[in-house]
């Protein structure tokens, strides 16, 4: 493994979701528009005709705009005008009416910000329908991603934590922008290991994709070639279904 097994940035990350939303809503940045389309467009076939769709960690709410699906329920730990419900991924609690009623959960660029991903996946199974989907898109902890995270002092990664331990947080859950960019890799790289912990789930698809325009970092966009890999996973409950994209 190139680079350190663990990196913690010195500065505290801050993100202005209002500015982020303003940038993609003005439609002028072709690179950004391309990246957002690529992040979400693959989800269309999985949400088509679905009634109860909940996105966790919606942030700037781009999914609803790009997918043009009005019934997507946007949730986040912070309340914004476009957010439907305040929901904490670190302790997922939804109304009783959603128990075994959710057709699709969307987790886009948010799982690595969850302090206890194992507990989250177990809590999701309480609400997800049998044969329901979890669509996940996350950064793969590639050489280039580690390089950018390191030189920009942006977000953390650690291979020293146990992402399958649902009784212990892997970082402070009270800091909403803390992250472990190695989380998706450690969860889904070894599918047999994943299934040994989550027998209720079936991985339908688990792929890496490469982007030529844009990066996983919200700090900037680039038009030059960036071969940062991104994890694509699908899990099926009952089967559970998960997709991972970034």
N, C-alpha and C positions, 0 to 999 in steps of 0.2 A: 504494500500500500504506500503510494507516494504521499508525501506531506505527513504532518503529525496526526496521531490518532485522535487528538483533541485540540480544539482551538476555541478560545473565548475572547471576543472583541473587548477592547479597553473602553470604548465609548458605549453609551446607552443608546440603542436605536430608537428613533422617533419617526413616525410616518404620518403625513397629513393626508388623510383619506379624502378630504374635500378637494384638495388640489389634484390628487390622483384621479378622482371622478371628473373633475373639470377638464383634465387633459384628454381623457378618452371620449368624453361627450362632445368635444368640439370637432371631432372627426378629421382634423387637419393633419395629424401625424400619421403618415401612411405606414411607417414601421410599427408603431404602436397598434394601429388598427389591424395590421396583419397578424401580429402576435396574439392579440385578444381573440381574433377569429379562430386562430389555430388552437388556442387554449380550450375553446368551448364547442366548436362546431361539431366535433366528433360525438358529443353528448346527445345530439338531436334525436338519433334513432332510439336511444334508450329512454328518453322522456316523452316521446310521441304518444299521445293518447293517455298519458298518466295524469292522475288527479292530484295526488298528494306528493309534492316535490319540495323538499326542504334542503336549503344550502346552509352549511355550518361555516362560520367565519367568513361571512360575505364581504366584509371590508367595503370597497367602493361600489359594490353592487353591479359589477360589469356583466355577470352571468345573465341576469334578467334582460339586459339591454341587447346583448349579442344574440342570445337564443330566442329573443322575442316571444317569451313564454310568460304570460301575465300571472299564471298561478304558481310560479316559483315563490316559495316563502323564504325571504332573505332574513337570516339571523346573524347576530354578532354580539360580542360581549359589550360593545359600545352602541348607544342609540344614536342613529342618524335618521334624517327624514325619509330615506329610501329603505331603511331596515324595518321589517315587519314585526320581529320579535327579538327581545334581548335574551340570548342563550349563551351559556358558558360551556364550551366544549370540554373543559376540565371536570365538569360535573353536570352532565347532560340530563336536564329535566324538562320534559314536554307535558302538555296537558294529556289527561287520560284518553281523550278522544283520538290520540295518535297512536296508542298502543296497538301494534300489529296492523296499522293502517297506512303507514308511509310506503309509497311506491318506490321512491328514489331519494337517496341522500346524495348531495353533491359536496365534496370537499376539495376545493381548488386552492392550492398554495396555502393551505391552512394546517394540515396535519402536522407539519414540522414545528408549528407554533403551539401544539398541544403538549402539556406537561406530562400527561399520562395517556398515550395513544392506545395502550392495551385496554385500559378501563373504558375509554371512549368506544372502542369497537364492541366491547361487551354490552355497553349501555345502548348502543344503536340497535343491536339485535332485539331489544325489548320493543322497539317501535316499528321496525322494518317488517313489511309483509313477507310471508314465505314467497320465494322467487322474486323478491324485491332487489333493487340495485343500490350499491354504493359506488358512485363515480368519483374517483380520486385522481387528481393530477398534482404531482409533486416534483420538485427538483431532485435529480439523481446526483449523488455526491461524487461527481467526476473530478478529474484533475483540474479542469478549467474552472469549475464552480468553486473549488477550494482556493484556487489561485485568486479569483475575484473577491471572495469573501475575506481572504487574508489581506490583500493589498488595500481593500477599501475599509477594513476593520468593521465589517457590516454585521454578519450573523455567525453564530457559533455552530460547531459540529463536534460530536463526540461519539467514538466507537467504544467507549469505556462503560457506557450505561447499559442497563438491561431493559430494552423497550417492551419486553413481554411481561414484565413485573407490574401487575395492575395495582399493587399495594404501595408502590414507591414512585414518587414523581421524579422525572429525569432532570427537571430544572424548576425554578420558582414559578408556580402557577399564577402568582399575583402580578407578575410583570408581563403584560399582554404581548410585548414584542420580543420576548425571549424566544429562542428557537434551538432546535437541534436538526441541522440539515442532513444528518446521517440517519434520521428516523425511518424514512421510507425505504432506504436501501436495506437496513437491518430487518425491517418487518417483512419485506416481500422478496428479497433476494433468494432466500432458501424457502421454496414453497412447501416443501415437506415439513420443515420446522414450523412454518406458519400454521399449517393444518393441524399439527400436534397440539397447538395452543388454542386454535379456533376451529374446532371440528364442525361448527355450525355453518361455516363459510366455505365456499368453493371459489377459487380463483379462476375466472373465466378467461381473462387475458392479462398478460403482464409483459409490457413492451417498453423498450427505450426508443425515444425519438430524438432527432437532432434538429436544432433550429439554426437557420442561417441569419435571420434577422431578429434582433432583440436578445435580451438576456433574462435570467430569472430574477435579477435584482431590479427593484423598483426605483433605484437611484438614477438609472440612466438607460437609454436605449442606444444600440450601436447598429450601424448598417453594414459593417464589415462582417466577415464570416466568424461565427461563434459556434463551435461544435459542442456546446454544453449539452450533455445528455439529460433526458427527462424520463422519469418512470411512469409507465402506463399500466395500471392494474384494474382488473374487474373482479369483485367478489360476489357470490350469489348466496343468499340466506335460505337456509332450509334444506337447502342451498341459500347462501347470501352472495351478492355480487358486488365487486369493487373494481373501479377503473382508476388508474392513476396517470395524470397528465399534469404538466405545469405550464 
